[in-house]
């Protein structure tokens, strides 16, 4: 498996850097975020500089059309259809 260190595109709070690190190492992003905040207090703010460096240097995850999931499209279109059906029922009022 070819793992690459990239920013997370789905689980981000500011830039997706910490979530990208968590995805790379296979751990929960919340653990990485809590460890980062603790490290800020222990190392007197130095991790903030490291975070900024990672935020500038880490590439974004490529989202190509090959990763398009047909099932998610079908679920989205079905939920839109259900919403429009429910709106039709209320149009009498």
C-alpha positions in Angstrom: 0.0 0.0 0.0 1.3 3.4 -1.0 0.6 5.8 1.9 1.1 9.5 1.5 1.1 12.2 4.1 -1.6 14.6 3.0 -4.1 17.0 4.6 -7.5 15.5 5.3 -10.3 16.7 3.0 -13.1 15.2 5.0 -12.2 15.7 8.7 -10.8 19.2 9.1 -11.2 21.9 11.8 -8.8 24.5 10.4 -6.7 23.1 7.7 -7.0 19.4 8.0 -3.3 19.0 9.0 -3.8 17.2 12.3 -6.5 14.9 10.8 -4.1 14.1 7.9 -1.4 13.1 10.4 -4.0 10.9 12.2 -5.1 9.3 8.9 -1.5 8.6 8.0 -0.7 6.9 11.3 -4.1 5.2 11.5 -5.3 6.8 14.8 -8.3 8.8 15.8 -8.0 12.6 14.9 -9.3 13.6 18.3 -6.4 11.9 20.0 -3.9 13.9 17.8 -5.8 17.1 18.4 -5.7 16.6 22.2 -2.1 15.7 22.1 -1.3 18.8 20.1 -3.1 21.1 22.7 -1.2 19.4 25.6 2.1 19.7 23.6 1.4 23.5 23.2 1.4 23.9 27.0 4.3 21.5 27.7 6.6 22.9 25.0 5.6 26.6 25.5 4.0 27.2 22.1 6.6 25.6 19.9 4.2 23.1 18.4 2.3 26.0 16.9 5.3 26.8 14.7 5.5 23.1 13.7 1.8 23.1 12.9 2.1 26.2 10.7 5.1 24.6 8.9 3.1 21.4 8.3 0.0 23.4 7.1 2.1 25.1 4.5 4.1 22.1 3.3 1.6 19.2 3.4 -0.2 18.8 0.1 -4.0 18.5 -0.2 -5.5 15.1 -0.9 -6.3 14.7 -4.6 -9.9 14.1 -5.2 -10.2 12.7 -8.7 -13.3 11.6 -10.6 -12.0 8.0 -10.2 -12.9 8.1 -6.6 -16.5 9.0 -7.4 -18.8 6.5 -5.6 -21.9 5.6 -7.5 -23.6 4.3 -4.4 -23.3 7.7 -2.7 -24.7 9.4 -5.8 -27.7 7.1 -5.8 -28.3 7.7 -2.0 -28.1 11.4 -2.6 -30.5 11.3 -5.5 -32.9 9.1 -3.5 -32.9 11.4 -0.5 -33.5 14.4 -2.8 -36.4 12.5 -4.3 -37.9 11.7 -0.9 -37.6 15.4 0.1 -39.4 16.5 -3.0 -42.1 13.9 -2.4 -42.6 15.1 1.2 -42.9 18.7 -0.1 -45.6 17.7 -2.5 -47.7 16.3 0.4 -47.5 19.7 2.2 -48.3 21.8 -0.8 -52.0 21.5 -0.1 -51.7 23.7 2.9 
